[in-house]
Amino acid sequence: MEPLPWGRLSGCRADGLVCVKDTSDCTWSVALSQSAVTEGRHIWEARVRGRTGRMSIGVARCVDDVLRPSGAGWISPACEGNVWYYSSTGSLRDGPKLIQETGVKFGDGDVIVLDLNMDSGELRMERGGAEQLPVITGLSGAVHVCVAMFFNGACCELRELSLSGGHYKSPYLATPGLPLAGSVPGGSRTSSVPRLALKDVGESAPGGSKSIKEAAPFDATSSAAATAPNGA
């Protein structure tokens, strides 16, 4: 039998492949995958259902600030350098730090693909049918797939997918067996996918959105080191 994906739960319950928020005892309900990933390439699909407002999906370290966040959720300063995620509002974040407002929102019935390569320290995410989001680099150590749910009735079904020749087979998407957006046969990527660094995210474009000045990687390691107290 395939192992159940969810292993660390706070304010929610797991029913097979699905985690569900069905309590008002806490503001945020968080689930982390059973197993941590430290090496290799892994691909998951997360299908979200129900009341998905303010839901977030990504990867995280198993620390208390992530699993049991304050009322601010993962935008709490304590979460920076510990969780990297895609919000239903379309934002891509490192804890409280905005990486990019992508404009690609997700909601009930959508499928989010997470492509994590810990050998290269890269995380790629996309909503099914949309362009791939900017690549996050510099990940290291042990991370788990994670989801944060705000409203009762929110749920997330997680499946790890098999990978063959740079392609994956999806039980959900209409065109299974295709590589992720921005990829080419053999698993390499085209250069059209933005790779963001914090220095590229600071200036506002018209309408208040963030401009991208160059296609440099967003380095999670550099971000964490820059914000650690006393250089620790």
Phi, psi and omega per residue, in radians:
M1 nan 2.405 3.121
E2 -1.158 2.322 -3.121
P3 -1.113 2.568 3.127
L4 -1.210 2.459 -3.011
P5 -1.337 -0.561 -3.016
W6 -1.630 2.305 -3.091
G7 -2.265 -0.513 -3.107
R8 -2.101 2.013 -2.994
L9 -2.176 2.455 3.052
S10 -2.427 1.953 3.105
G11 1.320 0.320 3.107
C12 -2.626 3.042 3.120
R13 -2.265 2.724 3.106
A14 -1.926 2.367 3.084
D15 -2.251 1.593 -3.049
G16 1.178 -2.178 -3.126
L17 -1.393 -0.128 -2.974
V18 -1.886 2.351 2.935
C19 -1.895 2.500 -2.994
V20 -2.341 2.391 2.959
K21 -1.648 2.097 -3.139
D22 -2.443 0.604 3.139
T23 -2.452 2.634 3.051
S24 -1.887 0.216 -3.096
D25 -1.277 -0.297 3.138
C26 -2.448 2.699 3.136
T27 -1.217 -0.808 -3.096
W28 -2.032 2.423 2.999
S29 -1.974 2.307 -3.032
V30 -2.245 2.440 3.037
A31 -2.267 2.370 3.040
L32 -2.025 2.602 -3.134
S33 -1.119 2.697 -3.110
Q34 -1.010 -0.801 -3.032
S35 -1.892 2.479 3.016
A36 -1.492 2.645 3.102
V37 -1.913 2.234 3.119
T38 -2.106 -0.303 -3.115
E39 -2.706 2.874 3.081
G40 1.395 3.097 3.134
R41 -1.875 2.330 -3.114
H42 -2.381 2.477 3.125
I43 -2.230 2.325 3.088
W44 -2.211 2.727 2.911
E45 -2.090 2.318 3.081
A46 -2.023 2.012 3.078
R47 -1.705 2.143 -3.076
V48 -1.773 2.489 -3.104
R49 -2.452 2.847 3.044
G50 1.363 -2.520 -3.064
R51 -1.482 1.557 -2.985
T52 -1.604 0.062 3.124
G53 -0.979 2.330 3.117
R54 1.170 0.209 3.063
M55 -1.261 2.587 3.090
S56 -2.380 2.537 -3.109
I57 -2.375 2.410 3.106
G58 -3.125 -2.496 3.064
V59 -2.274 2.670 -3.050
A60 -2.678 2.769 2.920
R61 -1.401 2.644 3.135
C62 -1.486 1.457 3.095
V63 -2.211 2.730 -3.031
D64 -1.105 -0.593 -3.122
D65 -1.118 -0.463 3.090
V66 -1.498 -0.795 -3.057
L67 -1.263 -0.594 3.137
R68 -2.257 1.240 -3.049
P69 -1.229 2.808 3.050
S70 -1.230 -3.089 3.139
G71 -1.039 -0.392 3.112
A72 -1.329 -0.216 -3.111
G73 1.281 -2.605 -3.077
W74 -1.316 -0.044 3.028
I75 -1.502 0.094 3.015
S76 -1.099 2.437 3.122
P77 -0.956 -0.527 -3.119
A78 -1.160 -0.283 -3.099
C79 -1.547 -0.188 -3.130
E80 -1.111 2.326 -3.102
G81 1.389 0.072 -3.136
N82 -2.130 -0.313 -3.133
V83 -2.600 2.320 -3.134
W84 -2.164 2.154 -2.903
Y85 -2.640 2.851 3.131
Y86 -2.017 2.159 -3.079
S87 -1.681 2.676 3.093
S88 -1.063 -0.345 3.105
T89 -1.377 -0.162 3.125
G90 1.788 -0.026 -3.121
S91 -1.518 2.595 3.057
L92 -1.995 2.196 -2.971
R93 -2.399 2.715 2.879
D94 -1.944 1.674 -3.009
G95 0.980 -2.167 -3.137
P96 -1.397 -0.230 -3.007
K97 -1.444 2.127 3.117
L98 -1.306 2.165 3.025
I99 -1.522 -0.898 3.079
Q100 -2.853 2.498 2.897
E101 -1.506 1.853 -3.009
T102 -1.431 -0.407 -3.046
G103 1.365 0.002 -3.132
V104 -1.785 1.684 -3.124
K105 -1.525 2.802 3.014
F106 -2.292 2.770 -3.100
G107 -2.744 -2.885 -3.041
D108 -0.869 2.161 3.097
G109 1.621 -0.185 -3.127
D110 -1.309 2.728 3.097
V111 -2.050 2.218 3.107
I112 -1.868 2.203 3.095
V113 -1.712 2.287 3.059
L114 -2.048 2.124 -3.128
D115 -2.041 1.796 -3.043
L116 -1.937 2.155 3.081
N117 -2.095 1.757 -3.098
M118 -1.376 -0.249 3.041
D119 -1.195 -0.597 3.090
S120 -1.811 -0.113 3.134
G121 1.235 0.572 -3.045
E122 -2.058 2.468 3.036
L123 -2.153 2.187 3.047
R124 -2.052 2.372 3.107
M125 -2.324 2.648 3.044
E126 -2.731 2.634 2.963
R127 -1.540 2.366 -3.124
G128 -0.913 2.228 3.133
G129 1.561 -0.042 -3.139
A130 -2.079 2.966 3.110
E131 -1.216 2.687 3.104
Q132 -1.125 2.513 3.090
L133 -1.362 2.886 3.102
P134 -0.970 2.551 -3.107
V135 -1.385 2.357 3.028
I136 -1.771 2.251 -3.120
T137 -2.098 3.026 3.068
G138 1.486 0.181 3.111
L139 -1.279 2.494 -3.141
S140 -2.679 2.990 3.132
G141 1.390 -2.473 -3.113
A142 -2.065 2.212 3.128
V143 -2.282 2.709 3.115
H144 -2.075 2.611 2.884
V145 -1.143 2.483 -3.060
C146 -2.488 2.707 3.036
V147 -2.479 2.440 3.031
A148 -2.069 2.293 -3.092
M149 -2.144 2.395 -3.077
F150 -1.791 -0.781 -3.042
F151 -1.690 2.481 2.972
N152 -1.022 2.445 -3.121
G153 1.673 -0.102 3.054
A154 -1.335 2.505 3.075
C155 -2.619 2.768 -3.086
C156 -2.496 2.189 3.092
E157 -1.809 2.200 -3.041
L158 -2.032 2.296 3.063
R159 -2.338 2.364 2.968
E160 -1.555 2.378 -3.028
L161 -1.836 2.636 3.055
S162 -1.416 2.568 -3.073
L163 -2.140 2.307 3.134
S164 -2.482 2.063 3.103
G165 1.066 0.586 -3.141
G166 1.409 0.071 3.136
H167 -1.995 2.725 3.059
Y168 -2.289 2.709 3.124
K169 -1.885 2.234 -3.038
S170 -1.886 2.316 3.027
P171 -1.401 -0.125 -3.023
Y172 -1.973 -0.776 -2.982
L173 -1.275 2.643 -3.037
A174 -1.181 -0.477 -3.118
T175 -2.106 1.382 -3.101
P176 -1.262 2.849 3.043
G177 1.487 0.077 3.141
L178 -1.662 2.691 3.058
P179 -1.232 2.861 3.066
L180 -1.074 2.692 3.103
A181 -0.974 2.399 3.124
G182 1.528 -0.020 -3.128
S183 -1.783 2.850 3.113
V184 -2.260 2.847 -3.133
P185 -0.896 2.425 -3.103
G186 1.675 -0.121 3.032
G187 1.647 -0.096 3.101
S188 -1.384 2.910 -3.013
R189 -2.041 2.621 3.007
T190 -1.328 2.851 -3.085
S191 -1.507 0.086 -3.067
S192 -1.398 -0.242 -3.119
V193 -1.427 2.164 -3.124
P194 -1.062 2.473 3.041
R195 -2.178 1.947 -2.889
L196 -1.792 2.463 2.951
A197 -1.971 2.725 -3.114
L198 -1.019 -0.582 -3.127
K199 -1.153 -0.266 -3.116
D200 -1.644 -0.010 -2.968
V201 -1.929 0.007 -2.936
G202 -1.437 -0.351 -3.027
E203 -1.750 2.465 -3.105
S204 -1.538 2.411 3.028
A205 -1.611 2.943 3.105
P206 -0.913 2.397 -3.131
G207 1.531 0.027 3.049
G208 1.599 -0.060 3.105
S209 -1.371 2.888 -3.088
K210 -1.578 2.442 3.102
S211 -1.635 2.690 3.077
I212 -1.970 2.064 -3.054
K213 -1.522 -0.504 3.128
E214 -2.758 2.833 -3.097
A215 -1.586 1.273 3.078
A216 -1.871 2.675 -3.085
P217 -1.259 2.549 2.940
F218 -1.432 1.975 -3.040
D219 -1.741 1.896 -3.105
A220 -1.142 -0.600 -3.134
T221 -1.147 -0.782 3.133
S222 -1.118 -0.670 3.132
S223 -1.091 -0.778 -3.111
A224 -1.166 -0.703 -3.125
A225 -1.156 -0.629 -3.096
A226 -1.204 -0.434 -3.061
T227 -1.839 -0.028 -3.125
A228 -1.266 2.414 -3.133
P229 -1.139 2.405 3.088
N230 0.974 0.458 3.083
G231 1.319 0.162 -3.104
A232 -1.272 nan nan
